[in-house]
Amino acid sequence: MQDKSNEITAIPVLLELLDLSGCIVTLDAMGTQKTIARQIHDASADYILSLKLNHPTLFQQVEQWFQQAHLEGTLPTPREHTTESGHHRIETRMVWTLPVSAFATLHQADEWAGLQSVVIVERTRRLWNKTTHEVQFYLSSLPPESPQIATAIRQHWGIENGLHWTLDVTFGEDACRVRSLHAPHNLSFVTPLCCQCTQSCCWQTKS
């Protein structure tokens, strides 16, 4: 890819290279585009796309529906409700998979190829010193009764978190203060000799 490319232009090119038939494609908010949804749908695949404020009207409609249903106590039973402990935290996770018809209206819903479901994921994490809470929304071409939705979303973040762990802990990316000129690009071509050392003396050029 050229230096000026970004995810919106790179994702369609990548999808063209893959045989997506029968697959589920999960994408972050940057990839939540109508043209990308159409491309996935036309490839006989399904999508789960993160819905955030880059689609403000649609996002606010779903957010307001959830807040109102929560306030009135009219939320349906979540399709998944789990509590797990690990890494010094307790996480409660609830997933609602709702048909598009559950909403009175959704902005330009008919322009999202194959759209069938709106997914709401609520996570509460309790750590020793604080509690965090977040709600995330998704658009999906899978039917709301599909058991694959919650699993696919979780697998997506499992991959994401695993990659971040490797970059941050093994390669010490966050500790690296190189931020300017050609140095960040140059460092992308080197690898550490061992996992325990990220000092500049311990780097060698990839063969």
C-alpha positions, 0 to 999 in steps of 0.5 A: 500500500502507498503511504497515503492509503488508509483502512477505508481504501485498504480494506476493499483491496484486501477483501478482493484477494480473499475467498469470503464465501461462507465467512463472517467478516468483523471490522472496527468502525473505520471499516463500517462503510456501506460500500464495504458491507455491499462488497462482503454481502456480494461475496456471499459472506456475512459481516459484523461491523462496529457502529460508532460516531462516524455514523452519528445519526444511526449511532444515536438512534441505537444508543437512544433506543438502548438507553430508553429501554434500559430506563423503562425496564423493557430490554429483552433477555440478552442472548448471552450473559456471562461473568468471568474472572481472570487477569485480576478482574471480574467481567460481566458481559451481556449481548443483545441481538435485535432484528432491525424491525425492533426499531421504529426507524433506522437511518438509511437502513436499506442502504446497508446490504443484507442488514438483519441485526443490530447488536448491543454488547454491554461490558462491566469490568471490576478491578481491585481499584476501579470499575469500568463500563462500556456499551458497544453497538454493531450492525450485522447481516446475520439473523438475530437468532444466530449463535455466531454473533457473540462468538465472532465479536469476542474472537475479534477482540481476542485477536486485537488484544493478543496483537496489542499484548505482543506489540506492547510487552514483547516488542515494547512498542509503547515504551519506544519514544521514536516518533519523528522523521524516518525513524519509526519506519526504519524500526518497523524493519528490525526485530529484537534478539530476545523477548526480554530486552528492548534496548537499542543495543539488542536490535538487529536488521531482519535478514 
